[in-house]
Amino acid sequence: MSPLHAPPSHTDLVIRPRWMIPIEPAGVVLENHALVVNQGRIVSLLPAAEVAERYHPASQMDLPDHVLIPGMVNLHAHAAMNLLRGYADDLPLMRWLEEKIWPAEKRLLRAEFVRDGTFLAGAEMLRGGITCFNDMYFFPDAAASAIRRLGLRAVLGLPVMEFPTPYAHDAGDYLAKGIAIRDQLRQEPLLGFTLAPHAPYTVSDPTLERIATLSAQLDLPVHIHLHETRQEVDDSLREHGVRPLSRLHRLGLLGPQLIAAHGVHLNDAELALLAEQGCTLAHCPTSNMKLASGAAPVAASLDRGIRVGLGTDGAASNNRLDMFQEMRHAALLGKLFTGNAAALSAHQVLRMATLGGASALGMEDEIGSLQPGKWADLCAVRLDEWIMSPCFDPAAHLVYVAGREQVSHVWIAGAEKLQMGIFNDIRDAELREILALWQNRVHPSTVV
């Protein structure tokens, strides 16, 4: 039989949205196309009119008023801190940490706190179209148990500090426990790992040098808070004689494996160094504004070729794990910071929210764009409500008009997690029960 007359291929799923934004190639919007999925991976993107003659799907989904994009990647999160949402608002970073967050964690931090907080955070992220997140928190094994139940994709930070917490008593203990967890869970298909020293001001030179060595030996990224506040920079100059980035460079931590969260206070020379070393910036605009940390030089970073992804930070400092909010704030803050209305276009921030984060995590060949061969991690957003109309440019609509409440469907590796805004395998009643339990433990006087 001639290939031109071959029978349709059997496949698992065909999705027909009105629009698709594949992210690669950049700036492209496809209208009246279909996406074909088989065994969890994207097989093809093609005009919808050609589907019937080429594919015989087991399931079809028509989304006539929707835009389909890759599932979003949250590049910097503290998932379990969902249980501290609203607990310490309207404070600058160091007061927020020292007066509220660290004392609360000393009192509450246990494996069950992390498990339940991560479960709530994961549900919130899935509901908003986030299919992968890069976490930094304690008890990563407890977080993993929640993530596996959700079927969410995640990269878990193996936390490191010098001072004791209920999780570990010193830097060596943190590292030993973290590596053991990584070895135990490394075959989990939806889980990855980073080494996650909290920040230069909480980790010593010898520990940072050891982390650099382990990163190279184990091929693990390093995820760290960096240049978040002016105080951090000033304290480093006083205590170490150099700014934090220079200190990390001296200790061998700069390179393509480094994910620097925040990067608010970076000068031109430091941007040049980050670009030269191939580092990534995890931009968290909402948290940076709320804590009055400042505005990261994102447009200048992109101009230099620095890889940039978007992060929500934790719900205790944001207070939403909402990538639509981060995209909008990133675009608006970038324009305000540069005085250039053309800075950080809708397509640029969509790329930061998807492929930028995937690339930072070394997953650009697997997720982050709608390309054949990649996992079918997908997010459909409905744009049919009158209050959102008219729509002339779906990419701009996603950034400047739509919100997470418009997310209708989510798939991870082709498995449907959300349909018409309703979870397939999570009960709202269970989420409410967990929230009520922990609200009583965190702050009993607020229980109603």
Secondary structure, DSSP 8 states (H G I E B T S, - for coil): --GGG---EEEEEEEEEEEE--SSSTT--EESEEEEEETTEEEEEEEGGGHHHHEEEEEEEEEEEEEEEE-EEEEEE-GGGGGGTTSS-S--HHHIIIIIIHHHHHHH-SHHHHHHHHHHHHHHHHHTTEEEEEE--S-HHHHHHHHHHHT-EEEEEEEE-SS--SS-SSHHHHHHHHHHHHHHHTT-TTEEEEEEE--GGGS-HHHHHHHHHHHHHHT--EEEEES-SHHHHHHHHHHHSS-HHHHHHHTT--STTEEEEE--S--HHHHHHHHHHT-EEEE-HHHHHHTT-----HHHHHHTT-EEEE----TTSSS---HHHHHHHHHHHHHHHHT-TTSS-HHHHHHIIIIIHHHHTT-TTTSSS--TTSB--EEEEE---GGG---S-HHHHHHHT--GGGEEEEEETTEEEEETTEESS--HHHHHHHHHHHHHHH-GGG--
